[in-house]
Amino acid sequence: MIYSGMRLVFNIGVLALFYSPLMAVEQNAFDTFYKGWQAQNSEQYSQALSLYKDAAKQGCSVANFHVGQLYEQGLGVMKSDTQAFEWYEKVAKDGYAKAQLALAQMYASGKGVEKDMQQAYIWFSKAAKQHDLEAELALAHMYERAEGVSKNLFKAVEYYARAMKQGSMEAKTSLALLYLEHEEFKHSYEKGKELLLSAALKGEKHAQYLLSKYYRDGKVFERNMTSALHWLQASAGQGLAKAQYELGNIYLHAKGVEQDIQKALHYLENAAQQGSSSAQYDLGLIYYEGLGVIPDKGMSYRYWSDANASGDKDAGHNLGVLCKEEPDYCK
């Protein structure tokens, strides 16, 4: 579960609508909760934790959720996924969608509780009934991949469509891919092309990457290497590691473009920083052989070590060769 930060902006009107469990809470419990909110907004997390716990005791159900967040992130208290789970569970059972989503995610990842995809499915379903976007996307993925539930592409389409109606470009891309890649939806093939192009134009990086792929292989769209390069650059520019890796290789090996080692290094290094073992392996080779750069076996050792740690066997082999040649690097 990702949080955008702990600097919160309080708006009484929005809060009253968003935290529906508060509507039936006594005023003193609400006041205590609000003080906790203010303390959290001021980054006084220990005080916020204490106030939220008091509000929960006074009957403010949603305060449990905020206590769970603080435990999960280790703010004002020692980080504890187990404690976070227990606090989320209290308010999830009261019907609070955000807590239901958090509970589902913890079951799905085995964080704070034993991994249980069937329980994850149950709690995602509860949150999705309240139109939680993340829960709808999670259910679509589960039906598509048969995780915690039997595979059902039609149910996956249903949940992707629900999420798409809420403005999710990720859902639009995933729905397009189902329409384009599965025979069951051949009647929606043209719709899939429209959705994919729409998502790409709106800046969805995975849609841009897929468009590049389809323009390169000519299977969905007529082969067009100029368009393929355009969309790959767009996706890489938004930080998609596999797009950065592929673009780096295009510039390194002059595949339809003039060779540009500096651009190749730029894209490969960006991909490597995101954990791409393929990019790490290639960078190790570039520095080892001096492909357009001054040979630097120290850099090779660094990149191949990273790739090897990710399970790249070729990087591990090269690392062994390097350590025999230059044992000082491996001490």
N, C-alpha and C positions, 0 to 999 in steps of 0.2 A: 504494500500500500504506500503510495507516494503522497507526500504532503508538500504543498507549495511554500511552506514556511510558517513560522509561528507568530509573525506580526499580523494580528487580526484587526479588522475594522468592524466595530460594533454598530449595528443599525437596528434600533428597537423594532421598527416596522417589519424588516426582513426577518429578524429573529423570531418574532411572534408567528410568522407564517411558516418559517422553516422548521422550527422546533415545536411541532404540534403537541408533543407530550407535555410541554410546559403550560399549555392552556388551562389544565386542570390542577396545577400546582398552587399551593398556598403562596401568598405574596412574599412572605419572609424567605421561603425556599428559593423563589425566583431572585430575590434581592441578593441572597448569598451566592447563587449561581452567577449573577451579573458581576459581583465583586471578583469572583474567580476568573471570569472572562477578562475583566480589566487587568487583573494581575498577570494573566497569561499574555495579554497584549503588551504589557510593560516588561515582559520577559522575567517576571518574578515567579518562576515556575513552582518553587516549593510552596509559596503562599497560595498560588492558584490550586495546587494539588489539595492542600488542606481545605480550602473553601469549597472546592468541588465535592470532596468527600462529605463535608458538612451538608451541602445542598442535597446530596444523594440520600443522606440519612433523614433529611427533612421531607423527602418524598419527590425530589426533582429527579425524575428518571433519567433524563438526558445527560445529567451531570456524570453519570457512570461512563458514558462514552468518552467524555473529555479526560476522565481519570485514566481510562484505557489508553488513550492517545499518549498521555504523558509517560506512562509506564513503557509503552512500545518504543518511544523515542528516547527514553532515558533523560527526561527533562524534569529537574526538581526531585528526582528520585533515581535509584539505581535501575537501569534498564532491565525489564523482565517481561519477556513475551508471554510467559505463563500467567502473570498477573494481568497483563493487558487482555488476554483471552477471557479471563474470568470476569473482568469489568465489562467488556464488550457483551458477553453472554447475557449479563443481567438485563441490559436495555434492549438487546436484540429480541429477547423473549417478549418484551413489551411492544414489539412491532416497529422499532426505530430502524429505518432502512439502512442508514449509514453504518450502524452497528452490525446489522445482518450481513452487509457487504464485507465488513472487516472480518467477521467471524468466518465467512465463506472463504475468504482469501487465506486466512490462517490454516483452515482445514486443507485447502488446496496445496499449500506450501509446506505443511508440517511444522509451522512456526508457532510455538507455544502450546501445541497439541499434536497428538499423533496424526500423521497425514491420513486423510480419509476423503476420497473424492466423492463418495456418495453423500456424506454430510455436507461437503462443499456444494454439491448440486442442490441439496435441500435449501441451504441458506441463500445461495444465489437466486433460487427460484422465489423465495420470500421477498427478497429485495427487488427483484425484477417485477413482481406484481405491483410494486409501488413506483414503477417506471424508473428505477435506478439504471442509468446508462451503462455504467461499468458492469453491473450484474447482467444486463442484457447481452453485452458483448461476451462476457465470460460463458454464458449459457450457449451462445452461438458457437463458440470455440469448442465447448465440451461436446455438443451434438455432432460437430464436424469431425472431431478427432476421437470420438467414443471414449471420453474420459469421465468416469463416474456415471455414465448413462450409455445406452445403446446408440450406435451411430445412426443419425437420422438427418440427412442433408436438407430435407424439407423443413424440419424444425430449425435447423441452422439458418436457413433462408428467412424464416419467420422472425427470428430474434435479430438477425442482421438488419432486416427491414425496419424493425421497431427502433433499433438504435440509430439507423440512418435518418428516420423521421425526427429524431432529436438533434440532428445536425452532425452526427459522427462521420467524419471522412474515412476513418479506419473501417467502419462498418460498410461504407460505400465501396471501398476497395475490396474488402473480403467478399462482399456480395457479387461484385463484378467478376472476381476470380472463380467463384462457384459457377456462375453462368457460363464462363468461357471454357472452363476445364472439365466440366462433367456432362456426360451425355444426357443425363436426366433433365438437364435444363437447356437442351439445344434450341427449344422454342424461344428462349430468352437470350440467345447468343448476341444478337444485335444490341439488346438492352445492356448486356454486359460491357460491350465496347463503349457505349454511351456513358455508362457509370464510371468506367475506368478513366476515360478522357476527362470527364467532369471532375473527378477527384484529383487528378493530376493538375488540372488547371487551377484548382483551388489550393494547390500546394501540398497535397498529401505525398510524402516522400516515397512510400512504398508503391503507390500508384505510378509515380514517375519512374521508379525503377522497373516496374513491370512493363510500362509502355516502352521503355528503352529495350528491354528484352524482346518484346514482340516485334518491334521495328527491326531488330537485328536478325531474328530468325525468320521473319516473314510469315509466321503461322496464323496470326490474328489480323495484323495490319500488313499492308504491302511493304516489302522490305525497303527501308530508307535509312541509310547509315547517318545522314545528316540529322534526321529526327531522333535516331537512336542516341547519338552523341549529345544532342540538346537535352534530352530527358535524363540521361545519365548524369550530366553535369548538374542539372537542377536537383536531382536526388542527392548527389554527393555534397552539393553546396548546403544542403539541409542536415548533413551529418550522418547519412546512412552509411554504415561502415562497409557493407558489401559493394555499394556503389563507388565509394572512395577507392576501395581495393581494385575494382575492375578498371576504373578510370586511370588509376596509377599505372596499371599494366599496359593500358592503351598508349599512354604517353611514353612509357619505358621502352616498349617494343615497336612503337610507330605503327600501330594498327589503324590505318586510315587517317592518321594525323602525322604531322612532323614530330620527330622525336624531341622530347623536352624533359630532360632529366630533372630539372628543378620542379616542374609540375608533377612529375612522377613521384619524387620524394615527398612533396607536399601532401599528395593524396594518400600515399602509402603510410606516411607517418601518422596522419590523422586516423586512418583505419587501425593502425597498430596501437595507438593510444586507447582505442575503444576495445582492445582485446582481440583483434583479428589475428589469429595465428598464421594465416596465409600471408598477410602483410608483413608480419614480424619475420617470417621465414625469408620472404623476398628481400627485405631490407638487409637481413644478415648476409645474403648472397651478394647484394649490390656492394656492400662495404668490403666484403671478403675479396671479391674479384676486382674492385675498383671500377665498377661500371658507371663511368661518367663522374666519379667522385675519387678523392684520394683514398686509397685503401686504408681501412681502419679496422683491424681485427678486434679491437676492444669493442667497437660498435657491433661487430658481428656476434661477439660473445653475448653482448647484452640482448640483442634481438632474438638470437637463437635460444638463449636461456628462457626468455619469455614464452617463445613458441613451444619449447619442450615442456614447460610447466603446464601448458594447455593440452598436452598430449600429442603434439606433432612429432611423429617418429623420425621423419627426415631431418627435422631440426635437431633432434637428439643425436642422430648419426653424425651430422656435421659438427655438432658441438664436441663429440668425441674426437673427431679428426683434428679440430682446432686445438683441443687441449693437449693432444700429442705433439702438435707442432709448436705451440706456444703455452707450455704448462703454467707460466706465471699468471696467465689470465684466469686460470681455473683454481687458484689457491683460495 
